[in-house]
Amino acid sequence: MDSSVLEQPFRIRNSAGDAITGDFRCVGDGTAKPIVIVCHGFTAHKDWGPFPLLGRRFAGAGFASVVFNFSHNGIGSNFRRLDEVEKFSRNTVGKELIDLRAVIDALEQGQIGGGNIDTRRIGLVGHSRGAGIAILHASSDARTRTVAGWSTIGTFIRYTSHQKEVWERQGYLPVTIRSIRTKLRYGIDMLRDLEAHREEYDLVRAVRRLNVPLLLVHGEADVTVRPAEAQSLYEASDKSRTELVLIERAGHMFGARSGSARLTPELESVTDLTVDRFRRNM
């Protein structure tokens, strides 16, 4: 780790009283820096794989970085395992939007970062579902100056009519990851939230009303979220300030694994693209 990068863990509460934990990083040279907020994806967390490395990389590139856990992502006292299964089941898109807003509010109010940040220059980076959250938030919060979606979903509606019937009947839907059944489950709150806010959570509509620069980066070999989803958002966007970059032979995580000790070449490229884009737009 770059010894000049300062790391400060934080714990705040959102408007519903839920705890949000995260890490603030910056180079401590006394200057107020633009902020990069990183939103993790589904079943990930701030300490999974490359996320700490990304926080340090953005800080070393001259930004202040915030990498945080969504309040209902399933992380409890064991900060590396999703062991809060019941809490995970109560997560919703709406809760994650509230969490992200709480982080930005805390930055503005000086609860995070103190005098090391310039809250007039905020950029959002999201991966997978976290990218959808970042884009949706940026489309309605004028405090965001730019946004990057890595391996972004193109829609939050990711269930079939049959799955919806099962979900309604038993009150939950089991979470399967790479054909492996887990103890995690989607609770009925998630379905109710998605059904009640279909238009509000429509990412194509969100991109159409987005008035800040948007970078979309996707692996050509991503089988978890197909590149066509990023393409659909690009087609709906204002091309004068949107860029779509496809990374050859890269998958959903750009080669990253749990316990990553360094960024993969693919993730290095994605990070460099984002740093360059954010420097120009913030």
N, C-alpha and C positions, 0 to 999 in steps of 0.2 A: 504494500500500500504506500502511496505517496505520503511521506511524513508531514508534508505541509497541509494536507487535507484534514480539517477538523471534523470530528463526528460527534453529533449530539443526539442521543435517543430522546424521543418525546412521547407523551401520552396526553391526549386531549379527549374531550367529550363532544359528541355531535348534539344537535338540537333535541334529540330524543333521549339523551343521557347515555348513549352507547360509547364505550371506550374505543378509541382509535390509537394504535401505536405506530411509530414510524422512526425514521432516522433522517436527521438533517445533516448535510455535509457541505462544506465550502472551504476554500483556501482562506486562511485568516490573515488577510493583508489589509483589513480595515476599509475596503471599498465595498459599496453596495452593489450587489450582483443581480442579474436577471435570474429567475427561478425556473427550474425544470422539475415538474411533479410527475412521478412515474406511477402509473396505475397497473397493478398486476392483473393477470387473467384468472379465469376459472380454475379452482383447485390449486392456485399458486399462492405465494405470500412474499413478503418483503425480503425474507432471508433465503428464499428458494434459488438454487442455481446461480445465475449470473446477476440477480438483482442488486446485491450489495456492490458488485464490481461495476455495474452500470451507474450506481449512485456516485461512486468514487470517480469514475471516468468523466461524468458530467461536471463534477466539482473541479477536477483537474483541468478541464477545458475552459474554466472561467465562469461557470454558472454556480449558483447555489442549487443543491439538489435535495428533493424530498422523495423518499421511497417509503410507502406506508402500507399497513394492512387495512383492508376494508373491515368494518366492525363485525360483520357476520361471515367472515371467510373461513371460520372453523378453527382458527389458531387461538389457543388458550395459554396456559402457563408454560407448556412446552412449546416454545416459539418456533420449532421446526416441524411440528406435526399437526395435521388437521384432526384434532381429537375432540373438538367441541361439535359433535355430530348434530345434536339437537339445534344448537344455535345456527349452524350451517344450513339446516333445513328451513330456517325462518328468513333466510336472506332473500332480497328482492332487488331488482334494478333500481327501484325507488330508494331503497336504503343506501345503495352504493352512490347514487347521486347526492344524497344528503351527506354522506361521508366526505365526498370530494369537496363539496361546498364548505363543509366544516374545516377542512384542511386549509383551504384558501382564506377563509375568514380568520383562522388562527394566525396565518402568516401576516395578514393585514393588521391584526390587532397586536402583533409583537409577541404572541405566545410561542411562536416558532421562529428561530433565526435572528431575532433582535435586529441590530443595526447593520447586519451583513447582507441585507436583501433590498431589492428594488421591486416593490409590489406592483409597480406600473408595468412591469415586464414579466409576464407569466406565460410559460409554455407547458403544454401537457403532452406526455408520452404515454401511450397505453398499448398493452399487448393483448391480442385476442379479444375476449369480452371486455377487458379493461380499456381497449381501444374504442370499443363502442361507447363505453361510459364517458371517455374523454371527449369524443366527438359530440355526443349528445349534450354534455355539459357546455362545451365551447360554443355550441349553437345558440345558447341562451344566456351566457354570462359574459358581459363585455369586458371583464377583467382579463380574459384570456387573449393573448396576442398571437399565438400560433399553436398548432396541434399536429402530432404525428401518430399515425395508427400503424402499428407493427402487427402483421398477421391478423388484421382486423376482421371481425365478423361483419357481415353486411345486414344482418337482422338478428333481433333477439328472439324471434319466434322460431324455435329450433326443435319443435315436436310435431309428430304426426297426429291425425285425428284419432287413431287408435291409442296412441300414448296419452292423449288428452282424456279419453274415456277411462283408461286405467287410472290415471291421476285422479280424476273426479271420484271414481268408485272407491279407491282405497285411501285417498287423502294424501298420497305421496307418490313420487316416481323414483325408483332406484337410479343411482348415478353409476353409469358404466364408463370406464376409462380404458380405451384400447382393448375392448372386448373382455375386460376384467370387471366383475361385479364388486363394488366397494360397499362399505358400511354407510356411505354418504347417501343422502336422498334429498330430492327437491320436495319441499313441503307445499301444501296447498296455497300458502301465501304467495309463492312465486307465480303460480298459475293465475291467481286472482289479480295480481299486480299487472302481469303481462296482458291479460284480457281487458282490464279496465283502462289501460293506457296504450292501446295499440297504435293510435295515431301519434300520441306524444312521444313514444319510443321508436317511431319509424326512422331508421337511420338514413334512408334515402331522402326523406323530407328534411331531416336535420342538416344533411350536407347541402341541400339546396338553399337553406337559409343561413348557412355558415358564411360569415363575412371576414374570416381571417385565413391566412395561408394554411394549407393542409398538405402534409406529406403522408403518402401511403406506401408502405414497404411490405412486400409479400414474397415468400419463397415459392418458386415455381413448382416445387415438389411437395408443397403442403397438402396433406391428405386429411388433416383435421379440420381446417377451414380452407376451402378451395380458393385459389386466386380469383375465381370469378366473383367472389363476394366483394373483394377490394375493387375489382373492375366495375361492378355495379355502382359503387359509391363514386368512383372516378367519373363515370359517365354522367352522373347526376350533378357533379360539382361545377363550380366556376373554374374553367381550365386555365384562366389567367393567373390563378394563385394556387392551383393544385398540381401536385406531381405524383405520379405512380411509378414506382421502381420495383421490378421483379428481379429477385436474386436467383441465379441459375443453380439448380440442384439443391437448393435449400429447403428444409422442411419447416414445420410450424414454429419450432424453437430456435431456428437458425443454428442447429447443431449443439445447442447448450444442453447440459445434463445437470441433475441434482448434484450438489457438491462441487460445482465447477470452480476450478482454481484460476482459470483465465478465460477471457473471452475467445470464442472461436473466430476463425477468419471471417466467416459469414456475419457474425454478430459485430465484429470490428467494423466491417463495411457499413452495416446498418447504423451503428452508432456514429461513425464519421459522417455519414449522409445527414443524420439528424442534427449533429453539432453544427455542421456547415449551414444547414437550412435555418436553424434557430439563430445563429449569429447574424445572418442576413436579415432576419425578420423581427429580432428583438433588440 
